[in-house]
Amino acid sequence: MTIGTTGPREIITPRRKIPLKIPEGMSAVEFFNSAANLEHLARENGLLVNAEGFLLYRKLLGHSVEFDTSIMLDTSKRILDPLGRPVRRDQLTRSQKNVWSRMTQIIFEYMLEHYPDPGDALILCGEASLDATWPLSKPGVPSIRMIHNHFIVFPTATIAQSRLADPADPNLTDSGHNSLFLCHLSEVYRHFLEVLDLRILRPVETDSSRLSLTGYPQGLPSWEVVGGFARLGDPRFWEEYDLILKGFLDFYRTFFSQVSTRGAGIPEGVYFPDQVENILLFNNRFAQVARDVRNRVKADPRFANDIRWRPAYKQILYRDDQNRLIVTISQNSVGNAITELLGIVVRREENEETYDRIEPALVERLLAVRERLVAADLGDPIHAPGWPDGHYAPPQP
């Protein structure tokens, strides 16, 4: 029992055995990235689908058994090249982005309504984008090469009663261990993000928005949503949420273009070219760190294999202990899950008996939020085997 202790936590989450037959000669990760697996995902765990291509589904390999769902832009049937599929919001059409934001707003508001006390539950949502150069030999998930958004609720009692995780766990994201930007480029990174035209999102010190139970996030640039929960219905909020991503993408692209090619100019298609030129490319520390990483890539094949040359990030919206909505963004690295940004490492253990006990309540909550999306004309329900008529149905032996 670790109640009262601050530190990253390791949560054990029960799961059912995945009823999935992987073709002989394929690894699990290779099959998870196939269109056949995505078809199975929609058929067995799909909740809702819409004309824009978004699929809402139950996370059978989930993070939490309280509330855990995801939206994915499933392009597997119309874009057969996995490397050609959208993996970030900036790759969506205007119409898709509008639907994406409205779906996110409705699901997040459902979580806030049903878990109103920050002392009782940690609420978060966010994207964990993996770039197109992510190797198939690395651990992954079925949606690894498509844009997807996670919605998760953890009861604080579950976090408090979980054992402390190893602070040096390679999955944990913080400024002291795995984040290149914050370990070596914190000053120029923050200065560059100051150029963003933000009116609803207000910068806050990370220390003030840390979760008391985990002490995370650590060192990351963070913004408070001024005006609170009502702002989720304001299109300006989602514009600013996108601005933060655009600033991050410009920084990421510029830095790794410098790592790849000494003296590279402004990358094509950046959103803030003047700031890239005057803040980043004129900064001696920025050039020095790029040189150091470039030299290590040349000398260390294992380090070189872990470089993500295309932007990989995690951007999340969460409620802190003070009942504020906070936005933060981080570089993504191999093995990181969205929860680890907040100091929570999830270990999934096959335990059918335990999962069977909690599944009915979990599914009913997911179906309730689906009804809100249907009512807002954001999709049509999928009648999966676990909820054939809009209610939970126990699995057949």
Secondary structure by P-SEA (a helix, b strand, c coil): cccccccbbbbbbbbccccccccccccaaaaaacaaaaaaaaacccccccccbbbbbbcccccccccccccccccccccccccccccccccccaaaaaaaaaaaaaaaaaaaaaccccccccccccccccccccccccccccccccbbbbbbcccaaaaaaccccccccccccccccccccccccaaaaaaaacccccccbbbbccccccccccccccccccccccccccccccaaaaaaaaaaaaaaaaaaaaaaaaaaccccccccccccaaaaaccccccaaaaaaaaaaaaaaaccaaaaaacccccccccccccccccbbbbbbbbbcccccccccccbbbbbbbcaaaaaaaaaaaaaaaaaaaaaaaaaccccccccccccccccccccc
